[in-house]
Amino acid sequence: MTDQNTRELIRTFTSSVYENSISQVDAEKSINKIHSHFKEITNITGYDSKIEHLAAIPTAKGKALGLNFAAQCLFDYKRTTQFLRAMITVIKEKQKEKPGELIRIFYAGCGPYAPFITLVAPLFQPEEVQFSLLEINSNAVASAKKLMDALELSAYLQNFYTADAVTFKVPEADSFDILFSETLDAVLYRECYVPILFNLLPQFNQDVVLIPENVILNVSLVTLATEDTAPKEDDFGTVFNTREAIASQQHLDAIPKRFPGKEVDLSQVNTEVYEKFVLDTKVHVWGDIWLHRNESSLTVPRQYMLTQPFQSSAIIFAYFIEPEIEMKYKPVK
């Protein structure tokens, strides 16, 4: 397949995703075809055994995915299509708000394929949309540049920074319309979505559109199964809302080591009937576009057993940035 054919494949695929006229099966087939050409150009398959492609990259807070795992994100099909749909929709809405003006996008954590420029740019002209990319992994930067050159997309690239998004100061931050950061994992574990937003969001105008817009962690308790009844899941609400948590701590000069905890009151609950609790990740991509449980690797639930007899009156959930990025919980009497 020639590079021009690849651009046409991308244009057809992304258009159908935006129009919601493609089935999930056909979307997966198209992504697989696109990946075949991406790996030919970059020599990054996402599955080789080179140490430098496997290792995670330490950041100021947390870790960035290694090259292989970043490449594999393309195969998180529902995530790719939902993020694409959101990106194209927001660009077109911004064009309606600002007719004839350039739409500028800041893209943090692009990985070796930079899919949200390489799959998006062919739908537009360079005078319509410009991207500035930020990536900590120099190997990913080299790969993404090689891919954009081959696809003749360099005209869409305004700047490409090799730096840590947790500490980076964005030049002319108030000129951007969209901030895109795909730097997250299920239950917001290890990766840098929260500290990156804590650093980047205040630098942009208040009307900048963030994609994904928010990530919310919910907790539910699951009853024991019996011979006569299936397990039942009871929702106990949100224990971490990223946008609200960041907004509540923006008076601080530095990223906090942990965010204030959320207590789930169990004092009026018969905990003997429950076997475990589940932490769910809900990704609000943008508008009415969401990723729900098991639709993506980002939304695979985490289960934790309740050791019986469970005699605590509450569980406190707290999101930590140090010593490692993770949600922790503690039963309290």
C-alpha positions as a Python dict, from the first residue, in 0.01 Angstrom:
ca = {
    (1, 'M'): (0, 0, 0),
    (2, 'T'): (139, 343, -93),
    (3, 'D'): (148, 631, 151),
    (4, 'Q'): (-120, 807, -55),
    (5, 'N'): (-343, 498, -31),
    (6, 'T'): (-285, 494, 343),
    (7, 'R'): (-394, 857, 370),
    (8, 'E'): (-710, 774, 176),
    (9, 'L'): (-776, 473, 401),
    (10, 'I'): (-730, 698, 705),
    (11, 'R'): (-957, 967, 561),
    (12, 'T'): (-1234, 716, 487),
    (13, 'F'): (-1200, 546, 823),
    (14, 'T'): (-1194, 866, 1032),
    (15, 'S'): (-1485, 1016, 840),
    (16, 'S'): (-1696, 707, 905),
    (17, 'V'): (-1602, 714, 1274),
    (18, 'Y'): (-1706, 1079, 1301),
    (19, 'E'): (-2033, 1009, 1117),
    (20, 'N'): (-2090, 700, 1334),
    (21, 'S'): (-2150, 501, 1015),
    (22, 'I'): (-1899, 221, 1074),
    (23, 'S'): (-1955, -100, 1270),
    (24, 'Q'): (-1713, -194, 1546),
    (25, 'V'): (-1602, -497, 1345),
    (26, 'D'): (-1521, -286, 1038),
    (27, 'A'): (-1351, -24, 1256),
    (28, 'E'): (-1122, -292, 1396),
    (29, 'K'): (-1039, -417, 1046),
    (30, 'S'): (-952, -64, 934),
    (31, 'I'): (-733, -1, 1239),
    (32, 'N'): (-549, -327, 1174),
    (33, 'K'): (-484, -224, 812),
    (34, 'I'): (-362, 118, 921),
    (35, 'H'): (-134, -39, 1181),
    (36, 'S'): (21, -266, 918),
    (37, 'H'): (137, 38, 725),
    (38, 'F'): (241, 231, 1038),
    (39, 'K'): (470, -53, 1146),
    (40, 'E'): (624, -74, 797),
    (41, 'I'): (714, 295, 809),
    (42, 'T'): (834, 313, 1170),
    (43, 'N'): (964, -41, 1232),
    (44, 'I'): (767, -24, 1557),
    (45, 'T'): (531, -320, 1581),
    (46, 'G'): (427, -285, 1943),
    (47, 'Y'): (531, -644, 2007),
    (48, 'D'): (907, -669, 1965),
    (49, 'S'): (1135, -767, 2253),
    (50, 'K'): (1384, -481, 2253),
    (51, 'I'): (1446, -368, 2610),
    (52, 'E'): (1432, -2, 2513),
    (53, 'H'): (1084, -61, 2367),
    (54, 'L'): (953, -239, 2676),
    (55, 'A'): (1069, -17, 2961),
    (56, 'A'): (838, 243, 3111),
    (57, 'I'): (975, 598, 3122),
    (58, 'P'): (1000, 763, 3467),
    (59, 'T'): (846, 1110, 3488),
    (60, 'A'): (848, 1369, 3764),
    (61, 'K'): (535, 1200, 3899),
    (62, 'G'): (451, 847, 3783),
    (63, 'K'): (556, 668, 3465),
    (64, 'A'): (495, 695, 3093),
    (65, 'L'): (424, 384, 2889),
    (66, 'G'): (712, 214, 2714),
    (67, 'L'): (723, 232, 2336),
    (68, 'N'): (558, -107, 2276),
    (69, 'F'): (269, -47, 2511),
    (70, 'A'): (213, 301, 2372),
    (71, 'A'): (195, 152, 2021),
    (72, 'Q'): (-51, -114, 2137),
    (73, 'C'): (-295, 157, 2248),
    (74, 'L'): (-403, 180, 1884),
    (75, 'F'): (-554, -169, 1927),
    (76, 'D'): (-773, -53, 2214),
    (77, 'Y'): (-1036, -22, 1944),
    (78, 'K'): (-1324, 136, 2133),
    (79, 'R'): (-1092, 388, 2295),
    (80, 'T'): (-940, 479, 1958),
    (81, 'T'): (-1277, 528, 1789),
    (82, 'Q'): (-1436, 720, 2077),
    (83, 'F'): (-1136, 951, 2115),
    (84, 'L'): (-1131, 1006, 1738),
    (85, 'R'): (-1502, 1085, 1730),
    (86, 'A'): (-1456, 1337, 2011),
    (87, 'M'): (-1154, 1502, 1850),
    (88, 'I'): (-1317, 1547, 1509),
    (89, 'T'): (-1643, 1670, 1665),
    (90, 'V'): (-1466, 1928, 1879),
    (91, 'I'): (-1254, 2055, 1587),
    (92, 'K'): (-1564, 2100, 1373),
    (93, 'E'): (-1749, 2276, 1656),
    (94, 'K'): (-1453, 2508, 1710),
    (95, 'Q'): (-1457, 2585, 1337),
    (96, 'K'): (-1822, 2691, 1368),
    (97, 'E'): (-1737, 2911, 1668),
    (98, 'K'): (-1436, 3065, 1492),
    (99, 'P'): (-1509, 3054, 1115),
    (100, 'G'): (-1198, 3090, 904),
    (101, 'E'): (-963, 3082, 1204),
    (102, 'L'): (-687, 2831, 1270),
    (103, 'I'): (-772, 2563, 1530),
    (104, 'R'): (-471, 2479, 1747),
    (105, 'I'): (-436, 2151, 1935),
    (106, 'F'): (-186, 2065, 2207),
    (107, 'Y'): (-129, 1688, 2217),
    (108, 'A'): (46, 1549, 2526),
    (109, 'G'): (183, 1193, 2517),
    (110, 'C'): (156, 1101, 2149),
    (111, 'G'): (358, 776, 2150),
    (112, 'P'): (527, 631, 1838),
    (113, 'Y'): (219, 654, 1610),
    (114, 'A'): (75, 991, 1726),
    (115, 'P'): (-269, 859, 1622),
    (116, 'F'): (-461, 1173, 1708),
    (117, 'I'): (-270, 1369, 1449),
    (118, 'T'): (-196, 1092, 1194),
    (119, 'L'): (-561, 978, 1192),
    (120, 'V'): (-709, 1328, 1225),
    (121, 'A'): (-503, 1562, 1005),
    (122, 'P'): (-598, 1402, 668),
    (123, 'L'): (-957, 1525, 719),
    (124, 'F'): (-844, 1888, 722),
    (125, 'Q'): (-611, 2133, 553),
    (126, 'P'): (-296, 2260, 732),
    (127, 'E'): (-439, 2613, 731),
    (128, 'E'): (-741, 2481, 924),
    (129, 'V'): (-573, 2276, 1199),
    (130, 'Q'): (-227, 2283, 1358),
    (131, 'F'): (-85, 2050, 1622),
    (132, 'S'): (185, 2092, 1886),
    (133, 'L'): (302, 1759, 2026),
    (134, 'L'): (469, 1675, 2356),
    (135, 'E'): (632, 1338, 2426),
    (136, 'I'): (885, 1232, 2690),
    (137, 'N'): (1023, 929, 2501),
    (138, 'S'): (1279, 1038, 2240),
    (139, 'N'): (1235, 707, 2051),
    (140, 'A'): (862, 775, 2024),
    (141, 'V'): (936, 1127, 1898),
    (142, 'A'): (1164, 991, 1624),
    (143, 'S'): (903, 732, 1522),
    (144, 'A'): (615, 981, 1513),
    (145, 'K'): (818, 1228, 1305),
    (146, 'K'): (911, 951, 1061),
    (147, 'L'): (547, 853, 1026),
    (148, 'M'): (426, 1209, 973),
    (149, 'D'): (694, 1269, 711),
    (150, 'A'): (596, 953, 522),
    (151, 'L'): (228, 1048, 527),
    (152, 'E'): (312, 1405, 426),
    (153, 'L'): (158, 1549, 741),
    (154, 'S'): (451, 1764, 856),
    (155, 'A'): (271, 2078, 741),
    (156, 'Y'): (17, 2022, 1020),
    (157, 'L'): (289, 2012, 1287),
    (158, 'Q'): (361, 2344, 1454),
    (159, 'N'): (594, 2223, 1731),
    (160, 'F'): (720, 1893, 1868),
    (161, 'Y'): (862, 1902, 2221),
    (162, 'T'): (1060, 1622, 2386),
    (163, 'A'): (990, 1682, 2755),
    (164, 'D'): (799, 1570, 3065),
    (165, 'A'): (434, 1682, 3054),
    (166, 'V'): (422, 1680, 3436),
    (167, 'T'): (658, 1980, 3450),
    (168, 'F'): (646, 2131, 3098),
    (169, 'K'): (560, 2498, 3055),
    (170, 'V'): (362, 2543, 2733),
    (171, 'P'): (472, 2831, 2510),
    (172, 'E'): (177, 3055, 2414),
    (173, 'A'): (-59, 2825, 2604),
    (174, 'D'): (-348, 3072, 2574),
    (175, 'S'): (-350, 3031, 2194),
    (176, 'F'): (-469, 2668, 2198),
    (177, 'D'): (-827, 2552, 2148),
    (178, 'I'): (-794, 2184, 2244),
    (179, 'L'): (-580, 2000, 2498),
    (180, 'F'): (-553, 1627, 2433),
    (181, 'S'): (-388, 1389, 2682),
    (182, 'E'): (-428, 1014, 2650),
    (183, 'T'): (-193, 944, 2941),
    (184, 'L'): (-406, 724, 3166),
    (185, 'D'): (-473, 368, 3274),
    (186, 'A'): (-756, 183, 3449),
    (187, 'V'): (-826, 316, 3802),
    (188, 'L'): (-580, 598, 3716),
    (189, 'Y'): (-297, 368, 3820),
    (190, 'R'): (69, 456, 3764),
    (191, 'E'): (29, 674, 3455),
    (192, 'C'): (35, 1052, 3473),
    (193, 'Y'): (-309, 1179, 3367),
    (194, 'V'): (-377, 1352, 3701),
    (195, 'P'): (-38, 1522, 3757),
    (196, 'I'): (-22, 1617, 3387),
    (197, 'L'): (-358, 1790, 3407),
    (198, 'F'): (-260, 1952, 3737),
    (199, 'N'): (38, 2104, 3555),
    (200, 'L'): (-108, 2178, 3212),
    (201, 'L'): (-472, 2281, 3261),
    (202, 'P'): (-407, 2606, 3452),
    (203, 'Q'): (-174, 2721, 3173),
    (204, 'F'): (-453, 2725, 2911),
    (205, 'N'): (-754, 2949, 2868),
    (206, 'Q'): (-1062, 2848, 3064),
    (207, 'D'): (-1247, 2772, 2741),
    (208, 'V'): (-990, 2519, 2618),
    (209, 'V'): (-1156, 2184, 2546),
    (210, 'L'): (-994, 1892, 2727),
    (211, 'I'): (-1008, 1543, 2573),
    (212, 'P'): (-1075, 1318, 2758),
    (213, 'E'): (-1286, 1564, 2953),
    (214, 'N'): (-1277, 1379, 3285),
    (215, 'V'): (-1208, 1047, 3457),
    (216, 'I'): (-1425, 933, 3746),
    (217, 'L'): (-1369, 641, 3986),
    (218, 'N'): (-1680, 478, 4134),
    (219, 'V'): (-1709, 209, 4400),
    (220, 'S'): (-1970, -63, 4429),
    (221, 'L'): (-2011, -360, 4661),
    (222, 'V'): (-2096, -708, 4534),
    (223, 'T'): (-2298, -957, 4736),
    (224, 'L'): (-2211, -1320, 4789),
    (225, 'A'): (-2365, -1561, 4544),
    (226, 'T'): (-2589, -1832, 4682),
    (227, 'E'): (-2747, -2145, 4536),
    (228, 'D'): (-3061, -1947, 4469),
    (229, 'T'): (-2937, -1597, 4384),
    (230, 'A'): (-2676, -1443, 4157),
    (231, 'P'): (-2438, -1180, 4292),
    (232, 'K'): (-2590, -833, 4320),
    (233, 'E'): (-2392, -512, 4277),
    (234, 'D'): (-2479, -204, 4482),
    (235, 'D'): (-2345, 138, 4381),
    (236, 'F'): (-2182, 342, 4659),
    (237, 'G'): (-2094, 643, 4447),
    (238, 'T'): (-1790, 836, 4330),
    (239, 'V'): (-1466, 820, 4526),
    (240, 'F'): (-1254, 1031, 4288),
    (241, 'N'): (-1349, 1290, 4029),
    (242, 'T'): (-1035, 1410, 3851),
    (243, 'R'): (-1154, 1756, 3745),
    (244, 'E'): (-1308, 1832, 4083),
    (245, 'A'): (-1002, 1703, 4269),
    (246, 'I'): (-763, 1916, 4062),
    (247, 'A'): (-982, 2225, 4093),
    (248, 'S'): (-994, 2187, 4472),
    (249, 'Q'): (-612, 2185, 4496),
    (250, 'Q'): (-519, 2450, 4242),
    (251, 'H'): (-430, 2694, 4520),
    (252, 'L'): (-120, 2483, 4581),
    (253, 'D'): (212, 2572, 4418),
    (254, 'A'): (308, 2207, 4370),
    (255, 'I'): (129, 1882, 4287),
    (256, 'P'): (10, 1734, 4620),
    (257, 'K'): (148, 1402, 4739),
    (258, 'R'): (-210, 1285, 4782),
    (259, 'F'): (-559, 1421, 4732),
    (260, 'P'): (-814, 1443, 5014),
    (261, 'G'): (-975, 1109, 5090),
    (262, 'K'): (-1336, 1011, 5029),
    (263, 'E'): (-1515, 813, 5300),
    (264, 'V'): (-1773, 551, 5204),
    (265, 'D'): (-2005, 515, 5502),
    (266, 'L'): (-2098, 152, 5578),
    (267, 'S'): (-2236, 206, 5928),
    (268, 'Q'): (-2594, 138, 5814),
    (269, 'V'): (-2496, -146, 5580),
    (270, 'N'): (-2502, -520, 5652),
    (271, 'T'): (-2151, -588, 5526),
    (272, 'E'): (-2184, -962, 5595),
    (273, 'V'): (-2374, -1003, 5268),
    (274, 'Y'): (-2090, -859, 5058),
    (275, 'E'): (-1800, -1054, 4914),
    (276, 'K'): (-1598, -777, 4749),
    (277, 'F'): (-1594, -420, 4630),
    (278, 'V'): (-1526, -302, 4276),
    (279, 'L'): (-1353, 15, 4156),
    (280, 'D'): (-1484, 131, 3820),
    (281, 'T'): (-1321, 380, 3584),
    (282, 'K'): (-1559, 594, 3384),
    (283, 'V'): (-1393, 796, 3109),
    (284, 'H'): (-1590, 1101, 3000),
    (285, 'V'): (-1433, 1154, 2660),
    (286, 'W'): (-1638, 1459, 2561),
    (287, 'G'): (-2003, 1562, 2549),
    (288, 'D'): (-2214, 1246, 2537),
    (289, 'I'): (-1915, 1026, 2446),
    (290, 'W'): (-1809, 794, 2730),
    (291, 'L'): (-1612, 476, 2784),
    (292, 'H'): (-1794, 247, 3025),
    (293, 'R'): (-1699, -72, 3204),
    (294, 'N'): (-1498, -318, 2993),
    (295, 'E'): (-1533, -113, 2674),
    (296, 'S'): (-1160, -38, 2689),
    (297, 'S'): (-848, -135, 2879),
    (298, 'L'): (-900, 198, 3056),
    (299, 'T'): (-1230, 83, 3203),
    (300, 'V'): (-1155, -271, 3319),
    (301, 'P'): (-1282, -282, 3681),
    (302, 'R'): (-1057, -373, 3973),
    (303, 'Q'): (-1197, -611, 4234),
    (304, 'Y'): (-1094, -632, 4601),
    (305, 'M'): (-1210, -902, 4839),
    (306, 'L'): (-1372, -816, 5171),
    (307, 'T'): (-1232, -1041, 5443),
    (308, 'Q'): (-1516, -1160, 5663),
    (309, 'P'): (-1613, -1080, 5926),
    (310, 'F'): (-1579, -727, 5789),
    (311, 'Q'): (-1635, -510, 6097),
    (312, 'S'): (-1536, -165, 5972),
    (313, 'S'): (-1793, 113, 5961),
    (314, 'A'): (-1638, 284, 5659),
    (315, 'I'): (-1375, 262, 5387),
    (316, 'I'): (-1163, 565, 5308),
    (317, 'F'): (-1036, 596, 4951),
    (318, 'A'): (-748, 833, 4878),
    (319, 'Y'): (-567, 902, 4552),
    (320, 'F'): (-190, 916, 4597),
    (321, 'I'): (70, 1077, 4371),
    (322, 'E'): (363, 976, 4591),
    (323, 'P'): (536, 743, 4653),
    (324, 'E'): (345, 590, 4358),
    (325, 'I'): (42, 699, 4161),
    (326, 'E'): (-247, 484, 4278),
    (327, 'M'): (-581, 477, 4454),
    (328, 'K'): (-545, 337, 4806),
    (329, 'Y'): (-814, 232, 5049),
    (330, 'K'): (-828, 181, 5425),
    (331, 'P'): (-1111, 26, 5629),
    (332, 'V'): (-1181, 226, 5945),
    (333, 'K'): (-1361, 130, 6265),
}
